[in-house]
Amino acid sequence: MEGTLKGLVALVTGGTKGIGKAVADKLSSSGAQVVITARTAPEENTNVHHFIAADLTNPKDAEVIARDIVEKYGRIDIIVNNAGANLSPGGGFQALSDEHWYSDWQLNFLSVVRINKLLLPLMIEKATGVIINISTNAAKEPIWEMTMSYSSAKAALNAYSKALASELGPKGIRVNVVSPGLVKTTLMMDFIENIAKSSNITADDAYKAMMDKVGIPLGRMAEAEEVANLVGFLVSSEARYITGTNYAVDGGAFSTVL
C-alpha cells in the first residue's frame, strides 16, 4: 500500500508506543503525514512524525492538538483514536473507587469524543475523511476480575462510534472500530506484571492465567503491527464502502458468532 495515502494528514493519539506507534509507522509508510500525541516525547529521536505533547484526560490539551493541526496543516484526513489504557486495579467492583471510574472514562471514551468534535469540522468542510476508534474485545466480553471500568468505557465507545458512522456517512466520512484482543506491548507486559504482584504469583503464571482466561485459538498474543495492518487497510480507498463496523483482531478469541 506504499504511497496510497500520499498528501493526506493523519492523527494518531497515543502514537509513541505499542499499537499507536505501529499504526503511525504504517500510515507514514503509506505516504501520509502523521501527527502523533502522547504525554511524553517518543524515546526514539525521529523527525518522521510531528509530535504534540498532550494529556488527553485534560480537555484543554485536546484543544492544543486541534489548534496545532489547523495552524500547521489546515486539514485532517484520518483520525486514529488509539490513546487508551486499562489502568485500574483488578478485583471487581469493590476494588474500584470513583476516581478509577472517572479516569478510565476520561481516557478511553471522553478523550475520543473531544478530539472528534474539534477536528470533524475540517473533514465535513471537505466532505471526506476516516475515523478509526481503537476499542477492545473486552468491551464485548468483559473480564470482571481485571477490566470492569475499562470495558464499560470501551463499550460506550463502540456505541458512540456506530452512531457517529450513521450521522457522518451522508457527509462523506467513514467511522469504524478496531477491537484488538491481547496484544504483546510494553503496556500489556506491565499490566501482567502488576497482576502478578497483586496476586503474589510469578509473571509467567500471571501470563498463563490470562491466556487461559481469554482462550486464543491461534495460541499467542497479537503483534502491534498486525493491528496496524488492518487500520492501514480501513483508512485506505480500498475500504471506501466500509463504515459503522467493529473489527476484532484477537486470534479467534471472541467466542460467539458475529
Buried (B, 14 or more C-beta within 10 A) or exposed (E): BEEBBEEBBBBBBBBBBBBBBBBBBBBBBBBBBBBBBBBEEBEEEEEBBBBBEBBBBBEEBBBBBBEBBBEEBEBBBBBBBBBBBBBBBBBEEEBBEEEBBEBBBBBBBBBBBBBBEBBBEBBBEEEBBBBBBBBBBBBBBBBEBBBBBBBBBBBBBBEBBBEBBEEBEEBEBBBBBBBBBBBEBEBBEEBBBBBBEEBEEEBEBBBEBBBEEBBBEEEEBBBBBBBBBBBBBBBBEEBEEBBBBBBBBBBEBBEEEE
